[in-house]
Amino acid sequence: MIKYLGSKRRLVADIVRIFRAFPHARRIGDLFSGTSRVGLAAKRAGFAVIANDHNAYAHTLAVGHVEADDGPLREVARAELARLRDAPPHHGFFTRTYCDEARFFHPDNGARIEGIREAIEAAGYPRPLRQVLLTALMEAADRVDSTCGVQMAYLKAWAPRALRPLELRVPELAPQPAAGPCRALCLDAREAVEHMDVDVLYVDPPYNQHSYLSNYHVWETLVRWDAPAVYGRARKRTDCRTRKSPFNAKATCANALADVVHRTRAPVVVVSFNDEGFVTREAMEAMLRPRGPLAVLAREGPRYIGARIGIYDPKGRKVGTPGRLRNREFLYVSCADRSLAACADLPFTDP
Ligand SMILES: C[S@@+](CC[C@H](N)C(=O)[O-])C[C@H]1O[C@@H](n2cnc3c(N)ncnc32)[C@H](O)[C@@H]1O
């Protein structure tokens, strides 16, 4: 899976344990799916998952990992990836923009990524094969990138992994769960929630002002393949300036979250949020308490990579020192139905 800020790699086992604590649960909604690792783990655990993310690259990952089922598709994908490996390298917009003007990938890998991407476009693959192949390409490109895990900047000297050859692999897939087929949506969360008829809604929004589109703009371009106008050293898409999420602004985040909590018909809502985001623990509890019993689980973990490296100006001079190196991730489990809370082995307290 791709390197991703806010990815729940360390928490995913706890999250699935929470889903499993509700014996009635069959369908899970993953409203902000990102890498799709939570949706894929839930699918593996037997839940029918609906994943959603408003960015095209994350939606592609959700189709590639969650909507697509393991089975005959795996062999088809393997055969197509073997063919795509031989696609002739192409030095066009992608390589010029992200490898010459910026240095996100070594130009040899950039031209291979571009050649393979052109071949995927030309072949006109149907859903979900197209998204499985794009997921394979994105994940292969991520393994040879030259960044710290975000695309706001690239490293001055090539990362050792950037000098390795690009290698396509079939993405992680899971068989269709007994609970039913899985689906992926690409909508704003406040609209997607209306389409999610689920037993448990998992809500993992951005926690601060850093936009995922800006942090992962190269993936958005790789998936959309729209050769957009770009700006700045990082060659960001100009639509990074206009495509905003209400969850990325202090003034609107809490209301947008409250809107989602208000609109969902899911009896159980699980929210991930940490102790340095826009919404404090007190505010989150106040938002969720009126729904019914609430359990709050806390986990300590390392902060994002930027906090550990320090703060530098564009010339590479250290201009600040990072604050604390660890933070607390909270998992809020809100149950609108007392009888469901009574069955689950979680530390619920009543409103
Ligand atoms: C914290 S990340 C989710 C990480 C994910 N759970 C994982 O483990 O990879 C938040 C996600 O919310 C998406 N997002 C931000 N604003 C959104 C909105 N208004 N509607 C839908 N998705 C949104 C971002 O694209 C990002 O992928």
The ligand as an ORCA input file, in Angstrom:
! r2SCAN-3c Opt
* xyz 0 1
  C      -6.991     10.324      7.478
  S      -7.159      9.978      5.762
  C      -7.886      8.360      5.783
  C      -6.850      7.299      5.978
  C      -7.364      5.883      5.826
  N      -8.240      5.485      6.896
  C      -6.181      4.917      5.743
  O      -5.973      4.133      6.687
  O      -5.465      4.977      4.754
  C      -8.492     11.012      5.302
  C      -9.015     10.841      3.864
  O     -10.147     11.684      3.719
  C     -10.247     12.081      2.353
  N     -11.137     13.276      2.360
  C     -10.836     14.522      2.761
  N     -11.927     15.313      2.678
  C     -12.932     14.542      2.206
  C     -14.312     14.786      1.916
  N     -14.865     15.988      2.081
  N     -15.072     13.758      1.477
  C     -14.519     12.523      1.280
  N     -13.210     12.240      1.519
  C     -12.434     13.235      1.993
  C      -8.804     12.326      1.951
  O      -8.640     12.206      0.553
  C      -8.059     11.231      2.745
  O      -7.812     10.105      1.942
*
